Every structure is written in C-alpha cells, then in structure tokens.
Amino acid sequence: RRGGMLVPIVLRWYWWRLNGYGFAVGILSGTCVSICTKLFLPDVADYLLLFAALPVSLTLLLIVTFSTPPTSPQVLDKFYRNTRPWGLWGPVTGKMRDPEGLRRVEVETTLD
C-alpha cells in the first residue's frame, strides 16, 4: 500500500533535480493510486498493486519536476555538503564554490 511513495522517497536522495513540487506530487499521486487500487481491487495482492502505483507516481513526478523551477543552487550546495548523497549530483558538485571543501567531502564519502 505504501509502494506509491517509493519513487519520490528514493529519488530525493539520488537525483539533484527533484524539487519539492515533484516530490509532493509523486507522494500524493502514488498514495491516491495505492488507495484506489486497494478499494477497487481488494483481492489483488499488494505486491502486484505496486506495479500500478509506481509508474503513475514516476510519470507525474517527472512532469511536475521538469515543469517547475529547480531548487536554488545555494540550497542544493548546503544539502550536498550536509548529507553527501551519491547518485546523479554531478551538476551540483560541478558548481560548488569551494573545491577544497568538495575534495574533503569526496574523501570522507570514500572512507564511509
């Protein structure tokens, strides 16, 4: 039943471009699809219903994310420095103003 929330929750850590609007729409659409499928298809196993919620959540998340402005570079810079996520963060790390700080983050991340 919570499968519709999987896509936005995972993507927020691995993809720099996902913004708050895309995240919110991904969560809401996935949750709505999960609830509706459970109401109208009560005898279908939960793991099969996941295949209904995931594509809807991903599609709407992508549409809204690319239709709205990205998160500001300052917020992304601060988030990256604090959490050090791995994934598709190249555009953020490429614009960081402190190359020495970035090198320290990369060394620390490698040691983790």
C-alpha positions as CSV (number, residue, x, y, z in Angstrom):
1,R,0.0,0.0,0.0
2,R,2.9,2.3,0.5
3,G,4.5,1.5,-2.8
4,G,3.4,4.7,-4.4
5,M,5.7,6.6,-2.1
6,L,8.7,4.6,-3.0
7,V,9.7,6.5,-6.2
8,P,9.9,10.0,-4.7
9,I,11.5,8.9,-1.4
10,V,14.3,7.1,-3.3
11,L,14.8,9.8,-6.0
12,R,15.1,12.6,-3.5
13,W,18.5,11.1,-2.4
14,Y,19.9,10.2,-5.8
15,W,18.7,12.9,-8.2
16,W,19.6,16.6,-7.7
17,R,16.8,17.9,-10.0
18,L,13.9,16.6,-7.9
19,N,12.3,19.6,-6.3
20,G,9.6,19.9,-3.6
21,Y,6.8,20.2,-6.1
22,G,7.8,17.0,-7.9
23,F,8.3,15.2,-4.6
24,A,4.8,16.3,-3.3
25,V,3.0,15.3,-6.5
26,G,4.9,11.9,-6.5
27,I,3.8,11.2,-2.9
28,L,0.2,12.3,-3.4
29,S,-0.3,10.5,-6.7
30,G,1.3,7.3,-5.6
31,T,-0.8,7.4,-2.4
32,C,-4.0,8.0,-4.3
33,V,-3.4,5.3,-6.7
34,S,-2.5,2.9,-3.9
35,I,-5.7,3.7,-2.0
36,C,-7.9,3.5,-5.2
37,T,-6.4,0.2,-6.3
38,K,-6.9,-1.3,-2.8
39,L,-10.5,-0.1,-2.7
40,F,-11.5,-1.2,-6.2
41,L,-9.2,-4.3,-6.4
42,P,-9.3,-5.7,-2.8
43,D,-8.5,-9.3,-3.8
44,V,-5.3,-8.4,-5.7
45,A,-2.0,-9.0,-3.8
46,D,-0.3,-5.8,-2.6
47,Y,2.9,-6.6,-4.4
48,L,1.0,-6.6,-7.7
49,L,-0.7,-3.3,-6.9
50,L,2.8,-1.8,-6.7
51,F,3.0,-2.0,-10.5
52,A,0.1,0.3,-10.8
53,A,1.3,3.0,-8.3
54,L,5.0,3.1,-9.4
55,P,4.6,4.2,-13.0
56,V,1.9,6.8,-12.2
57,S,3.9,8.3,-9.4
58,L,7.1,8.4,-11.5
59,T,5.4,9.9,-14.5
60,L,3.6,12.7,-12.6
61,L,6.7,13.3,-10.6
62,L,8.8,13.8,-13.7
63,I,6.2,16.0,-15.4
64,V,5.9,18.3,-12.4
65,T,9.6,18.4,-11.6
66,F,10.5,19.5,-15.2
67,S,7.6,21.9,-15.3
68,T,8.7,23.8,-12.2
69,P,11.9,25.6,-11.4
70,P,14.8,23.6,-9.8
71,T,15.8,24.1,-6.2
72,S,18.1,27.0,-5.7
73,P,21.9,26.3,-6.1
74,Q,22.5,27.5,-2.5
75,V,20.1,25.0,-1.0
76,L,21.4,22.2,-3.2
77,D,25.0,23.1,-2.2
78,K,24.1,23.1,1.5
79,F,22.2,19.9,1.2
80,Y,25.0,18.1,-0.6
81,R,27.6,19.3,2.0
82,N,25.5,18.1,4.9
83,T,24.2,14.8,3.6
84,R,26.8,13.8,0.9
85,P,24.3,11.8,-1.2
86,W,25.6,9.6,-4.0
87,G,23.9,9.4,-7.3
88,L,23.2,12.0,-10.0
89,W,24.6,15.0,-8.3
90,G,27.3,16.0,-10.9
91,P,25.7,19.3,-11.8
92,V,25.7,20.3,-8.1
93,T,29.2,19.3,-7.4
94,G,30.5,20.9,-10.6
95,K,29.2,24.3,-9.4
96,M,30.4,24.2,-5.8
97,R,32.3,27.3,-4.9
98,D,34.8,25.6,-2.6
99,P,36.9,23.0,-4.4
100,E,38.9,22.1,-1.3
101,G,35.6,21.5,0.7
102,L,34.4,19.3,-2.1
103,R,37.6,17.3,-2.1
104,R,37.2,16.8,1.7
105,V,33.6,15.6,1.2
106,E,34.7,13.2,-1.5
107,V,37.5,11.8,0.6
108,E,35.1,11.4,3.6
109,T,32.5,9.8,1.4
110,T,35.1,7.3,0.0
111,L,36.1,6.4,3.5
112,D,32.5,5.7,4.6
